[in-house]
């Protein structure tokens, strides 16, 4: 009787199947065809992000409570940027960056729960207070601005990123590259990969995975330290993560 007659087709039937190779953490998706909306796109941070992403070839829509204000800001930015009210901006976008002031964060997101359902939301809001000693972090009841967003938007995929960028550098057309890393947090690797890839569209910038949303508070809080750095050294400091 031959070995094939014995009923066994494997020399070692008890051997476990080989595990697939680990995914390369820098193998990121192509996001060039996605529409990016920026809520708070008329403010310094939102406007700067919209400008940089549009310059990189991304389709960008900036949102504001008043469509006319968003349209005026979009006309200033050029590069195909469009303006719309917040609800229309959210509906028309694949990825929505939240760059609104902290004191309007919860109210804005609550009002857009339906429009943001199913969307990839990137929260870059930093809850900060200011007094005579300078900036200091605030801790929301949910733990962080990003966790507050996740609680208010149960049908959206919430991530956190773009906290440590200088609005001055983002908006300066004389600055061709912004040499900095972007800490990206979220619950699903597919989502954080998309946000990392989006950050990488801006020359000099790199997105680095930095944990789940429960770690967002210290990332948001670090902005208070960067403000102190910038004031002391008259700088526009960012971050670099070494050895990755």
HELIX and SHEET records of a PDB file:
HELIX    1   1 UNK A    3  UNK A    6  5                                   4    
HELIX    2   2 UNK A   44  UNK A   55  1                                  12    
HELIX    3   3 UNK A   67  UNK A   77  1                                  11    
HELIX    4   4 UNK A   86  UNK A   92  1                                   7    
HELIX    5   5 UNK A  102  UNK A  104  5                                   3    
HELIX    6   6 UNK A  105  UNK A  111  1                                   7    
HELIX    7   7 UNK A  145  UNK A  152  1                                   8    
HELIX    8   8 UNK A  167  UNK A  171  1                                   5    
HELIX    9   9 UNK A  189  UNK A  199  1                                  11    
HELIX   10  10 UNK A  213  UNK A  215  5                                   3    
HELIX   11  11 UNK A  216  UNK A  233  1                                  18    
SHEET    1   A 8 UNK A  82  UNK A  85  0                                        
SHEET    2   A 8 UNK A  59  UNK A  64  1                                        
SHEET    3   A 8 UNK A  35  UNK A  39  1                                        
SHEET    4   A 8 UNK A  95  UNK A  98  1                                        
SHEET    5   A 8 UNK A 120  UNK A 123  1                                        
SHEET    6   A 8 UNK A 157  UNK A 160  1                                        
SHEET    7   A 8 UNK A 180  UNK A 186 -1                                        
SHEET    8   A 8 UNK A 205  UNK A 209  1                                        
SHEET    1   B 2 UNK A 128  UNK A 131  0                                        
SHEET    2   B 2 UNK A 134  UNK A 137 -1                                        
END                                                                             
